[in-house]
């Protein structure tokens, strides 16, 4: 497993695919945080949208809760924005995708304490 941003990049050896793993920080693992993390996993797994990550698994290992999602190797929004001149069309298409994913996430009450789940 490799550290990648605020989560981890790993390989699902059963299905031979790259996944992302989010682990609840031990510092934040009080009872309320654990309930929020579980609610996030349940709600996110019920959503199906091209701009919201698919949830593959959620659980607990050695006392730490985790969430396994699809891995999207696309970089950050900051990297995209600094990647050169973007046309208005590219910017509008990106923002429409983000807004559409956020609208679905908000209608499903998906929140993670940091905002919403990442969109692809």
N, CA, C and O atoms as a GROMACS GRO file, in nm:
protein
  480
    1UNK      N    1   0.084  -0.117   0.000
    1UNK     CA    2   0.000   0.000   0.000
    1UNK      C    3   0.089   0.124   0.000
    1UNK      O    4   0.189   0.127   0.072
    2UNK      N    5   0.054   0.226  -0.079
    2UNK     CA    6   0.131   0.350  -0.084
    2UNK      C    7   0.046   0.464  -0.030
    2UNK      O    8  -0.075   0.469  -0.052
    3UNK      N    9   0.110   0.555   0.041
    3UNK     CA   10   0.042   0.674   0.090
    3UNK      C   11   0.014   0.761  -0.031
    3UNK      O   12   0.102   0.780  -0.115
    4UNK      N   13  -0.108   0.814  -0.041
    4UNK     CA   14  -0.145   0.897  -0.154
    4UNK      C   15  -0.240   1.005  -0.107
    4UNK      O   16  -0.358   0.977  -0.090
    5UNK      N   17  -0.193   1.126  -0.084
    5UNK     CA   18  -0.277   1.234  -0.037
    5UNK      C   19  -0.329   1.206   0.102
    5UNK      O   20  -0.252   1.170   0.192
    6UNK      N   21  -0.462   1.221   0.123
    6UNK     CA   22  -0.519   1.200   0.256
    6UNK      C   23  -0.570   1.057   0.273
    6UNK      O   24  -0.629   1.024   0.376
    7UNK      N   25  -0.550   0.974   0.174
    7UNK     CA   26  -0.591   0.835   0.182
    7UNK      C   27  -0.477   0.746   0.139
    7UNK      O   28  -0.361   0.787   0.138
    8UNK      N   29  -0.511   0.626   0.103
    8UNK     CA   30  -0.409   0.530   0.058
    8UNK      C   31  -0.448   0.471  -0.077
    8UNK      O   32  -0.566   0.454  -0.106
    9UNK      N   33  -0.349   0.441  -0.156
    9UNK     CA   34  -0.368   0.370  -0.281
    9UNK      C   35  -0.328   0.226  -0.256
    9UNK      O   36  -0.220   0.201  -0.200
   10UNK      N   37  -0.413   0.130  -0.296
   10UNK     CA   38  -0.385  -0.011  -0.268
   10UNK      C   39  -0.435  -0.096  -0.385
   10UNK      O   40  -0.500  -0.046  -0.477
   11UNK      N   41  -0.404  -0.225  -0.378
   11UNK     CA   42  -0.452  -0.318  -0.479
   11UNK      C   43  -0.549  -0.417  -0.416
   11UNK      O   44  -0.516  -0.481  -0.316
   12UNK      N   45  -0.666  -0.428  -0.473
   12UNK     CA   46  -0.764  -0.530  -0.433
   12UNK      C   47  -0.717  -0.659  -0.499
   12UNK      O   48  -0.731  -0.676  -0.620
   13UNK      N   49  -0.662  -0.750  -0.420
   13UNK     CA   50  -0.603  -0.870  -0.478
   13UNK      C   51  -0.708  -0.971  -0.523
   13UNK      O   52  -0.678  -1.059  -0.605
   14UNK      N   53  -0.830  -0.961  -0.471
   14UNK     CA   54  -0.936  -1.053  -0.516
   14UNK      C   55  -0.981  -1.020  -0.658
   14UNK      O   56  -1.007  -1.110  -0.738
   15UNK      N   57  -0.989  -0.889  -0.689
   15UNK     CA   58  -1.038  -0.847  -0.821
   15UNK      C   59  -0.930  -0.781  -0.906
   15UNK      O   60  -0.959  -0.733  -1.016
   16UNK      N   61  -0.807  -0.778  -0.856
   16UNK     CA   62  -0.695  -0.723  -0.930
   16UNK      C   63  -0.724  -0.582  -0.984
   16UNK      O   64  -0.716  -0.557  -1.104
   17UNK      N   65  -0.759  -0.492  -0.892
   17UNK     CA   66  -0.786  -0.354  -0.931
   17UNK      C   67  -0.728  -0.261  -0.827
   17UNK      O   68  -0.712  -0.297  -0.710
   18UNK      N   69  -0.695  -0.140  -0.870
   18UNK     CA   70  -0.645  -0.038  -0.781
   18UNK      C   71  -0.763   0.027  -0.711
   18UNK      O   72  -0.864   0.058  -0.774
   19UNK      N   73  -0.750   0.046  -0.580
   19UNK     CA   74  -0.856   0.109  -0.500
   19UNK      C   75  -0.796   0.218  -0.414
   19UNK      O   76  -0.674   0.228  -0.399
   20UNK      N   77  -0.882   0.301  -0.357
   20UNK     CA   78  -0.842   0.402  -0.260
   20UNK      C   79  -0.899   0.361  -0.125
   20UNK      O   80  -1.012   0.314  -0.117
   21UNK      N   81  -0.820   0.378  -0.020
   21UNK     CA   82  -0.865   0.344   0.115
   21UNK      C   83  -0.857   0.469   0.202
   21UNK      O   84  -0.751   0.531   0.213
   22UNK      N   85  -0.968   0.503   0.264
   22UNK     CA   86  -0.973   0.613   0.360
   22UNK      C   87  -0.984   0.550   0.498
   22UNK      O   88  -1.070   0.465   0.522
   23UNK      N   89  -0.897   0.592   0.588
   23UNK     CA   90  -0.896   0.538   0.724
   23UNK      C   91  -0.929   0.652   0.821
   23UNK      O   92  -0.874   0.761   0.810
   24UNK      N   93  -1.020   0.624   0.915
   24UNK     CA   94  -1.053   0.724   1.016
   24UNK      C   95  -0.933   0.741   1.109
   24UNK      O   96  -0.885   0.644   1.167
   25UNK      N   97  -0.887   0.862   1.122
   25UNK     CA   98  -0.771   0.891   1.206
   25UNK      C   99  -0.797   0.848   1.350
   25UNK      O  100  -0.905   0.870   1.404
   26UNK      N  101  -0.697   0.788   1.412
   26UNK     CA  102  -0.709   0.746   1.552
   26UNK      C  103  -0.736   0.867   1.642
   26UNK      O  104  -0.803   0.854   1.744
   27UNK      N  105  -0.684   0.984   1.605
   27UNK     CA  106  -0.706   1.106   1.682
   27UNK      C  107  -0.852   1.148   1.681
   27UNK      O  108  -0.900   1.210   1.775
   28UNK      N  109  -0.923   1.113   1.573
   28UNK     CA  110  -1.062   1.155   1.557
   28UNK      C  111  -1.162   1.045   1.590
   28UNK      O  112  -1.281   1.062   1.568
   29UNK      N  113  -1.114   0.934   1.640
   29UNK     CA  114  -1.199   0.815   1.652
   29UNK      C  115  -1.283   0.811   1.780
   29UNK      O  116  -1.295   0.706   1.842
   30UNK      N  117  -1.342   0.925   1.819
   30UNK     CA  118  -1.436   0.919   1.930
   30UNK      C  119  -1.567   0.860   1.879
   30UNK      O  120  -1.583   0.837   1.759
   31UNK      N  121  -1.659   0.836   1.968
   31UNK     CA  122  -1.785   0.768   1.931
   31UNK      C  123  -1.862   0.844   1.824
   31UNK      O  124  -1.916   0.783   1.732
   32UNK      N  125  -1.868   0.976   1.835
   32UNK     CA  126  -1.942   1.057   1.737
   32UNK      C  127  -1.877   1.049   1.600
   32UNK      O  128  -1.946   1.037   1.498
   33UNK      N  129  -1.745   1.056   1.596
   33UNK     CA  130  -1.673   1.049   1.467
   33UNK      C  131  -1.692   0.912   1.403
   33UNK      O  132  -1.707   0.903   1.281
   34UNK      N  133  -1.692   0.808   1.482
   34UNK     CA  134  -1.712   0.673   1.430
   34UNK      C  135  -1.852   0.658   1.370
   34UNK      O  136  -1.868   0.594   1.267
   35UNK      N  137  -1.951   0.717   1.435
   35UNK     CA  138  -2.089   0.712   1.382
   35UNK      C  139  -2.098   0.790   1.251
   35UNK      O  140  -2.161   0.743   1.156
   36UNK      N  141  -2.036   0.910   1.245
   36UNK     CA  142  -2.039   0.990   1.122
   36UNK      C  143  -1.971   0.915   1.008
   36UNK      O  144  -2.021   0.913   0.896
   37UNK      N  145  -1.857   0.854   1.037
   37UNK     CA  146  -1.782   0.779   0.935
   37UNK      C  147  -1.868   0.664   0.882
   37UNK      O  148  -1.872   0.641   0.762
   38UNK      N  149  -1.936   0.593   0.971
   38UNK     CA  150  -2.022   0.482   0.930
   38UNK      C  151  -2.139   0.532   0.846
   38UNK      O  152  -2.174   0.470   0.746
   39UNK      N  153  -2.200   0.645   0.887
   39UNK     CA  154  -2.310   0.703   0.809
   39UNK      C  155  -2.263   0.744   0.671
   39UNK      O  156  -2.332   0.723   0.571
   40UNK      N  157  -2.143   0.804   0.665
   40UNK     CA  158  -2.085   0.844   0.536
   40UNK      C  159  -2.073   0.722   0.445
   40UNK      O  160  -2.111   0.728   0.328
   41UNK      N  161  -2.019   0.613   0.497
   41UNK     CA  162  -2.001   0.491   0.418
   41UNK      C  163  -2.135   0.437   0.369
   41UNK      O  164  -2.148   0.400   0.253
   42UNK      N  165  -2.233   0.433   0.457
   42UNK     CA  166  -2.365   0.381   0.420
   42UNK      C  167  -2.431   0.468   0.313
   42UNK      O  168  -2.485   0.417   0.215
   43UNK      N  169  -2.427   0.598   0.334
   43UNK     CA  170  -2.492   0.689   0.238
   43UNK      C  171  -2.420   0.689   0.104
   43UNK      O  172  -2.483   0.679  -0.001
   44UNK      N  173  -2.288   0.699   0.109
   44UNK     CA  174  -2.211   0.702  -0.016
   44UNK      C  175  -2.229   0.574  -0.096
   44UNK      O  176  -2.233   0.578  -0.219
   45UNK      N  177  -2.240   0.462  -0.027
   45UNK     CA  178  -2.255   0.335  -0.100
   45UNK      C  179  -2.390   0.325  -0.169
   45UNK      O  180  -2.408   0.244  -0.260
   46UNK      N  181  -2.485   0.407  -0.127
   46UNK     CA  182  -2.618   0.403  -0.190
   46UNK      C  183  -2.627   0.492  -0.313
   46UNK      O  184  -2.726   0.487  -0.386
   47UNK      N  185  -2.525   0.575  -0.335
   47UNK     CA  186  -2.527   0.668  -0.449
   47UNK      C  187  -2.464   0.604  -0.572
   47UNK      O  188  -2.366   0.531  -0.563
   48UNK      N  189  -2.522   0.635  -0.687
   48UNK     CA  190  -2.468   0.587  -0.813
   48UNK      C  191  -2.470   0.703  -0.910
   48UNK      O  192  -2.576   0.740  -0.962
   49UNK      N  193  -2.354   0.761  -0.935
   49UNK     CA  194  -2.344   0.879  -1.020
   49UNK      C  195  -2.205   0.883  -1.082
   49UNK      O  196  -2.108   0.849  -1.015
   50UNK      N  197  -2.194   0.924  -1.207
   50UNK     CA  198  -2.063   0.925  -1.272
   50UNK      C  199  -1.961   1.020  -1.211
   50UNK      O  200  -1.842   1.007  -1.237
   51UNK      N  201  -2.006   1.115  -1.128
   51UNK     CA  202  -1.912   1.210  -1.068
   51UNK      C  203  -1.896   1.190  -0.918
   51UNK      O  204  -1.848   1.278  -0.847
   52UNK      N  205  -1.936   1.073  -0.868
   52UNK     CA  206  -1.918   1.038  -0.728
   52UNK      C  207  -1.849   0.902  -0.722
   52UNK      O  208  -1.888   0.809  -0.792
   53UNK      N  209  -1.747   0.892  -0.640
   53UNK     CA  210  -1.672   0.768  -0.628
   53UNK      C  211  -1.763   0.653  -0.584
   53UNK      O  212  -1.851   0.671  -0.500
   54UNK      N  213  -1.741   0.536  -0.641
   54UNK     CA  214  -1.812   0.415  -0.600
   54UNK      C  215  -1.747   0.358  -0.475
   54UNK      O  216  -1.625   0.352  -0.465
   55UNK      N  217  -1.830   0.317  -0.379
   55UNK     CA  218  -1.781   0.256  -0.256
   55UNK      C  219  -1.784   0.106  -0.273
   55UNK      O  220  -1.888   0.049  -0.310
   56UNK      N  221  -1.670   0.039  -0.248
   56UNK     CA  222  -1.660  -0.105  -0.263
   56UNK      C  223  -1.672  -0.180  -0.130
   56UNK      O  224  -1.723  -0.292  -0.125
   57UNK      N  225  -1.626  -0.116  -0.022
   57UNK     CA  226  -1.625  -0.186   0.107
   57UNK      C  227  -1.609  -0.084   0.219
   57UNK      O  228  -1.560   0.027   0.198
   58UNK      N  229  -1.652  -0.122   0.336
   58UNK     CA  230  -1.633  -0.043   0.457
   58UNK      C  231  -1.625  -0.140   0.573
   58UNK      O  232  -1.689  -0.245   0.571
   59UNK      N  233  -1.547  -0.105   0.673
   59UNK     CA  234  -1.536  -0.195   0.787
   59UNK      C  235  -1.440  -0.144   0.890
   59UNK      O  236  -1.412  -0.024   0.898
   60UNK      N  237  -1.390  -0.235   0.969
   60UNK     CA  238  -1.296  -0.202   1.075
   60UNK      C  239  -1.184  -0.306   1.076
   60UNK      O  240  -1.209  -0.426   1.061
   61UNK      N  241  -1.061  -0.258   1.094
   61UNK     CA  242  -0.945  -0.347   1.103
   61UNK      C  243  -0.855  -0.295   1.214
   61UNK      O  244  -0.815  -0.179   1.213
   62UNK      N  245  -0.825  -0.381   1.308
   62UNK     CA  246  -0.741  -0.346   1.423
   62UNK      C  247  -0.787  -0.217   1.490
   62UNK      O  248  -0.705  -0.132   1.526
   63UNK      N  249  -0.919  -0.203   1.504
   63UNK     CA  250  -0.975  -0.089   1.575
   63UNK      C  251  -0.990   0.038   1.494
   63UNK      O  252  -1.037   0.139   1.546
   64UNK      N  253  -0.951   0.036   1.365
   64UNK     CA  254  -0.964   0.155   1.281
   64UNK      C  255  -1.067   0.130   1.171
   64UNK      O  256  -1.062   0.028   1.102
   65UNK      N  257  -1.159   0.224   1.157
   65UNK     CA  258  -1.258   0.213   1.051
   65UNK      C  259  -1.194   0.252   0.918
   65UNK      O  260  -1.105   0.337   0.912
   66UNK      N  261  -1.243   0.188   0.812
   66UNK     CA  262  -1.191   0.220   0.678
   66UNK      C  263  -1.304   0.220   0.577
   66UNK      O  264  -1.411   0.163   0.600
   67UNK      N  265  -1.278   0.285   0.466
   67UNK     CA  266  -1.370   0.294   0.354
   67UNK      C  267  -1.289   0.269   0.228
   67UNK      O  268  -1.188   0.336   0.205
   68UNK      N  269  -1.332   0.174   0.145
   68UNK     CA  270  -1.261   0.140   0.022
   68UNK      C  271  -1.346   0.189  -0.096
   68UNK      O  272  -1.462   0.152  -0.109
   69UNK      N  273  -1.285   0.272  -0.181
   69UNK     CA  274  -1.356   0.326  -0.296
   69UNK      C  275  -1.275   0.300  -0.423
   69UNK      O  276  -1.161   0.254  -0.418
   70UNK      N  277  -1.337   0.330  -0.535
   70UNK     CA  278  -1.261   0.324  -0.660
   70UNK      C  279  -1.149   0.426  -0.653
   70UNK      O  280  -1.161   0.528  -0.586
   71UNK      N  281  -1.040   0.398  -0.722
   71UNK     CA  282  -0.927   0.488  -0.728
   71UNK      C  283  -0.933   0.563  -0.860
   71UNK      O  284  -0.943   0.501  -0.966
   72UNK      N  285  -0.927   0.694  -0.854
   72UNK     CA  286  -0.925   0.776  -0.974
   72UNK      C  287  -0.791   0.847  -0.979
   72UNK      O  288  -0.760   0.929  -0.893
   73UNK      N  289  -0.712   0.815  -1.079
   73UNK     CA  290  -0.578   0.871  -1.093
   73UNK      C  291  -0.586   0.994  -1.182
   73UNK      O  292  -0.543   0.992  -1.297
   74UNK      N  293  -0.641   1.101  -1.126
   74UNK     CA  294  -0.658   1.220  -1.208
   74UNK      C  295  -0.592   1.344  -1.151
   74UNK      O  296  -0.602   1.451  -1.210
   75UNK      N  297  -0.526   1.332  -1.039
   75UNK     CA  298  -0.464   1.449  -0.978
   75UNK      C  299  -0.567   1.532  -0.903
   75UNK      O  300  -0.684   1.494  -0.890
   76UNK      N  301  -0.521   1.644  -0.853
   76UNK     CA  302  -0.608   1.733  -0.776
   76UNK      C  303  -0.662   1.845  -0.865
   76UNK      O  304  -0.613   1.866  -0.976
   77UNK      N  305  -0.761   1.914  -0.816
   77UNK     CA  306  -0.815   2.028  -0.889
   77UNK      C  307  -0.707   2.135  -0.904
   77UNK      O  308  -0.698   2.200  -1.009
   78UNK      N  309  -0.625   2.153  -0.802
   78UNK     CA  310  -0.516   2.251  -0.810
   78UNK      C  311  -0.419   2.214  -0.922
   78UNK      O  312  -0.375   2.301  -0.997
   79UNK      N  313  -0.386   2.086  -0.934
   79UNK     CA  314  -0.298   2.042  -1.042
   79UNK      C  315  -0.362   2.065  -1.178
   79UNK      O  316  -0.296   2.109  -1.272
   80UNK      N  317  -0.491   2.036  -1.188
   80UNK     CA  318  -0.562   2.056  -1.315
   80UNK      C  319  -0.562   2.203  -1.354
   80UNK      O  320  -0.536   2.238  -1.469
   81UNK      N  321  -0.591   2.288  -1.256
   81UNK     CA  322  -0.599   2.432  -1.283
   81UNK      C  323  -0.463   2.491  -1.322
   81UNK      O  324  -0.457   2.585  -1.402
   82UNK      N  325  -0.355   2.436  -1.268
   82UNK     CA  326  -0.222   2.489  -1.300
   82UNK      C  327  -0.159   2.418  -1.418
   82UNK      O  328  -0.042   2.442  -1.451
   83UNK      N  329  -0.234   2.330  -1.483
   83UNK     CA  330  -0.180   2.251  -1.592
   83UNK      C  331  -0.178   2.319  -1.727
   83UNK      O  332  -0.164   2.252  -1.829
   84UNK      N  333  -0.191   2.448  -1.730
   84UNK     CA  334  -0.186   2.518  -1.857
   84UNK      C  335  -0.314   2.594  -1.882
   84UNK      O  336  -0.404   2.598  -1.799
   85UNK      N  337  -0.320   2.656  -1.998
   85UNK     CA  338  -0.438   2.733  -2.034
   85UNK      C  339  -0.555   2.641  -2.061
   85UNK      O  340  -0.546   2.549  -2.142
   86UNK      N  341  -0.663   2.665  -1.994
   86UNK     CA  342  -0.785   2.588  -2.013
   86UNK      C  343  -0.884   2.673  -2.091
   86UNK      O  344  -0.895   2.793  -2.069
   87UNK      N  345  -0.955   2.609  -2.180
   87UNK     CA  346  -1.058   2.682  -2.254
   87UNK      C  347  -1.178   2.702  -2.163
   87UNK      O  348  -1.194   2.633  -2.063
   88UNK      N  349  -1.261   2.796  -2.198
   88UNK     CA  350  -1.384   2.818  -2.121
   88UNK      C  351  -1.469   2.691  -2.121
   88UNK      O  352  -1.531   2.657  -2.021
   89UNK      N  353  -1.472   2.625  -2.233
   89UNK     CA  354  -1.551   2.502  -2.243
   89UNK      C  355  -1.500   2.396  -2.144
   89UNK      O  356  -1.580   2.331  -2.077
   90UNK      N  357  -1.369   2.378  -2.134
   90UNK     CA  358  -1.312   2.281  -2.039
   90UNK      C  359  -1.348   2.318  -1.896
   90UNK      O  360  -1.384   2.232  -1.816
   91UNK      N  361  -1.338   2.445  -1.864
   91UNK     CA  362  -1.369   2.492  -1.728
   91UNK      C  363  -1.517   2.470  -1.697
   91UNK      O  364  -1.551   2.421  -1.589
   92UNK      N  365  -1.602   2.506  -1.791
   92UNK     CA  366  -1.747   2.490  -1.770
   92UNK      C  367  -1.782   2.342  -1.756
   92UNK      O  368  -1.862   2.307  -1.669
   93UNK      N  369  -1.726   2.256  -1.840
   93UNK     CA  370  -1.755   2.113  -1.831
   93UNK      C  371  -1.712   2.056  -1.695
   93UNK      O  372  -1.784   1.976  -1.635
   94UNK      N  373  -1.596   2.096  -1.648
   94UNK     CA  374  -1.550   2.050  -1.517
   94UNK      C  375  -1.645   2.097  -1.408
   94UNK      O  376  -1.686   2.018  -1.323
   95UNK      N  377  -1.679   2.224  -1.409
   95UNK     CA  378  -1.767   2.278  -1.305
   95UNK      C  379  -1.906   2.219  -1.309
   95UNK      O  380  -1.968   2.200  -1.204
   96UNK      N  381  -1.957   2.189  -1.426
   96UNK     CA  382  -2.088   2.124  -1.436
   96UNK      C  383  -2.082   1.986  -1.373
   96UNK      O  384  -2.173   1.946  -1.300
   97UNK      N  385  -1.976   1.912  -1.401
   97UNK     CA  386  -1.960   1.780  -1.340
   97UNK      C  387  -1.952   1.786  -1.189
   97UNK      O  388  -2.014   1.707  -1.119
   98UNK      N  389  -1.875   1.881  -1.139
   98UNK     CA  390  -1.862   1.898  -0.994
   98UNK      C  391  -1.997   1.936  -0.934
   98UNK      O  392  -2.038   1.879  -0.833
   99UNK      N  393  -2.065   2.033  -0.994
   99UNK     CA  394  -2.195   2.077  -0.942
   99UNK      C  395  -2.298   1.965  -0.946
   99UNK      O  396  -2.376   1.949  -0.852
  100UNK      N  397  -2.298   1.888  -1.052
  100UNK     CA  398  -2.392   1.777  -1.064
  100UNK      C  399  -2.367   1.672  -0.956
  100UNK      O  400  -2.461   1.625  -0.892
  101UNK      N  401  -2.240   1.636  -0.935
  101UNK     CA  402  -2.206   1.542  -0.830
  101UNK      C  403  -2.242   1.594  -0.692
  101UNK      O  404  -2.292   1.520  -0.608
  102UNK      N  405  -2.215   1.723  -0.668
  102UNK     CA  406  -2.249   1.783  -0.539
  102UNK      C  407  -2.400   1.784  -0.516
  102UNK      O  408  -2.446   1.759  -0.405
  103UNK      N  409  -2.476   1.812  -0.621
  103UNK     CA  410  -2.622   1.814  -0.607
  103UNK      C  411  -2.674   1.677  -0.566
  103UNK      O  412  -2.760   1.666  -0.478
  104UNK      N  413  -2.622   1.571  -0.628
  104UNK     CA  414  -2.664   1.436  -0.592
  104UNK      C  415  -2.620   1.402  -0.450
  104UNK      O  416  -2.696   1.346  -0.372
  105UNK      N  417  -2.495   1.437  -0.417
  105UNK     CA  418  -2.444   1.409  -0.283
  105UNK      C  419  -2.525   1.482  -0.177
  105UNK      O  420  -2.558   1.424  -0.073
  106UNK      N  421  -2.556   1.607  -0.202
  106UNK     CA  422  -2.633   1.685  -0.103
  106UNK      C  423  -2.775   1.632  -0.089
  106UNK      O  424  -2.830   1.631   0.021
  107UNK      N  425  -2.834   1.587  -0.198
  107UNK     CA  426  -2.969   1.531  -0.188
  107UNK      C  427  -2.968   1.399  -0.112
  107UNK      O  428  -3.070   1.357  -0.059
  108UNK      N  429  -2.851   1.333  -0.108
  108UNK     CA  430  -2.837   1.209  -0.033
  108UNK      C  431  -2.778   1.232   0.105
  108UNK      O  432  -2.750   1.137   0.177
  109UNK      N  433  -2.758   1.360   0.142
  109UNK     CA  434  -2.703   1.397   0.273
  109UNK      C  435  -2.565   1.337   0.299
  109UNK      O  436  -2.539   1.288   0.409
  110UNK      N  437  -2.478   1.340   0.199
  110UNK     CA  438  -2.344   1.287   0.218
  110UNK      C  439  -2.255   1.399   0.269
  110UNK      O  440  -2.239   1.501   0.203
  111UNK      N  441  -2.198   1.378   0.385
  111UNK     CA  442  -2.102   1.473   0.441
  111UNK      C  443  -1.996   1.396   0.514
  111UNK      O  444  -2.022   1.287   0.565
  112UNK      N  445  -1.876   1.449   0.521
  112UNK     CA  446  -1.769   1.376   0.588
  112UNK      C  447  -1.689   1.460   0.684
  112UNK      O  448  -1.579   1.421   0.725
  113UNK      N  449  -1.743   1.574   0.722
  113UNK     CA  450  -1.669   1.660   0.814
  113UNK      C  451  -1.566   1.746   0.744
  113UNK      O  452  -1.518   1.844   0.801
  114UNK      N  453  -1.531   1.710   0.622
  114UNK     CA  454  -1.437   1.789   0.543
  114UNK      C  455  -1.508   1.851   0.424
  114UNK      O  456  -1.444   1.916   0.341
  115UNK      N  457  -1.637   1.833   0.414
  115UNK     CA  458  -1.712   1.877   0.299
  115UNK      C  459  -1.792   1.761   0.245
  115UNK      O  460  -1.876   1.705   0.316
  116UNK      N  461  -1.766   1.723   0.123
  116UNK     CA  462  -1.835   1.609   0.062
  116UNK      C  463  -1.734   1.511   0.008
  116UNK      O  464  -1.614   1.540   0.004
  117UNK      N  465  -1.782   1.397  -0.034
  117UNK     CA  466  -1.693   1.296  -0.092
  117UNK      C  467  -1.632   1.350  -0.220
  117UNK      O  468  -1.693   1.431  -0.290
  118UNK      N  469  -1.512   1.306  -0.253
  118UNK     CA  470  -1.447   1.352  -0.376
  118UNK      C  471  -1.528   1.317  -0.500
  118UNK      O  472  -1.593   1.213  -0.507
  119UNK      N  473  -1.524   1.405  -0.596
  119UNK     CA  474  -1.588   1.378  -0.724
  119UNK      C  475  -1.481   1.346  -0.824
  119UNK      O  476  -1.367   1.389  -0.810
  120UNK      N  477  -1.517   1.271  -0.926
  120UNK     CA  478  -1.418   1.239  -1.028
  120UNK      C  479  -1.445   1.314  -1.153
  120UNK      O  480  -1.372   1.300  -1.251
   0.00000   0.00000   0.00000
